[in-house]
Amino acid sequence: MCEKLGFIHVIVPRSRFRLLTDPAAITTYEFNTKIAKHTFCSVCGVKSFYTPRSNPDGVSLNLRCMDKSQFDEITIEPFDGQSWEENAGALRHLSEE
C-alpha cells in the first residue's frame, strides 16, 4: 500500500483489465522514464488504476475503488514501498499470464 496516497495495489496482467468507463474521462500523467502511466479520473481526480513501472505489461488497480462484494477473500501482502527500487522485482510475477 502507498501510505501517502492510500492506494492498495492489485496488480493484474493487462489482458485481464477492462475499462468500464469512457476513456475520455481518464487523464494520464507520465514523468521521468515515462514507463509508468499514472491515470486519474478527469472529473474527481481519483487514481483508480495505473500502469506501474515495475509491471509495464500489467495494470495496478486500487482495491479501495473496487466493489469488494465481488471477492470471496482478500489477502493483503505487505510491501516495502519506501525501498521500492530494491523491492520492485518481487512484483514482476503479478502481471504474468
C-alpha positions in Angstrom: 0.0 0.0 0.0 1.2 3.5 -0.8 0.9 5.1 2.7 0.6 8.7 1.5 -1.8 8.0 -1.3 -3.7 5.2 0.4 -3.5 3.1 -2.9 -3.9 -0.6 -2.2 -2.3 -2.3 -5.2 -3.9 -5.2 -7.0 -1.6 -5.9 -10.0 -3.1 -7.9 -12.9 -2.0 -8.8 -16.4 -3.1 -6.1 -18.9 -5.2 -8.7 -20.8 -7.3 -9.2 -17.7 -8.1 -5.5 -17.3 -11.2 -3.9 -18.9 -12.0 -0.2 -18.5 -15.7 0.1 -17.9 -16.0 3.9 -18.5 -15.3 6.3 -21.3 -11.5 6.6 -21.9 -12.1 10.3 -22.4 -12.9 10.5 -18.6 -9.3 9.5 -17.8 -6.3 11.8 -17.6 -2.8 10.3 -17.8 0.4 11.7 -16.1 3.9 10.5 -17.0 7.3 11.6 -15.7 10.9 10.6 -15.7 11.2 7.3 -17.7 7.6 7.6 -18.9 7.1 3.8 -18.4 4.6 4.3 -15.6 1.3 5.7 -16.7 -0.5 7.4 -13.8 -4.2 7.6 -14.6 -6.7 9.8 -12.9 -10.4 10.5 -13.2 -10.6 13.8 -15.0 -13.8 14.6 -13.0 -12.9 13.8 -9.4 -9.2 13.2 -9.5 -9.2 9.7 -8.0 -6.4 7.4 -9.1 -8.3 4.1 -9.5 -5.6 2.3 -11.7 -2.3 2.9 -13.4 0.5 1.1 -15.4 3.3 0.6 -12.9 7.0 0.9 -13.8 7.6 -2.4 -12.1 5.0 -4.1 -14.3 4.6 -2.3 -17.6 2.7 -5.3 -19.0 0.2 -5.0 -16.2 -2.3 -2.7 -14.5 -2.3 -1.9 -10.8 -5.9 -1.4 -9.6 -6.7 0.5 -6.4 -8.5 -2.0 -4.2 -10.2 1.0 -2.5 -12.0 1.7 -5.8 -13.2 -1.9 -6.4 -16.5 -3.5 -5.5 -15.3 -5.8 -2.7 -18.5 -7.8 -2.8 -17.1 -9.5 -6.0 -14.4 -11.2 -3.9 -14.7 -14.2 -1.6 -11.5 -13.3 0.2 -8.9 -10.6 0.0 -5.4 -11.1 1.3 -3.2 -8.0 1.6 0.6 -8.7 1.5 2.9 -6.1 2.9 5.4 -4.5 0.5 8.2 -2.1 1.4 7.4 0.7 -0.9 9.8 3.1 0.7 12.6 0.9 -0.6 10.8 0.5 -4.0 13.9 0.3 -6.2 15.3 -2.7 -4.1 12.0 -4.5 -3.9 10.2 -3.8 -7.2 11.5 -7.1 -8.8 9.3 -9.0 -6.3 6.2 -7.7 -8.1 7.1 -8.9 -11.6 5.2 -12.2 -11.4 1.9 -10.4 -10.6 1.4 -9.2 -14.2 2.4 -12.5 -15.9 -0.3 -14.5 -17.7 
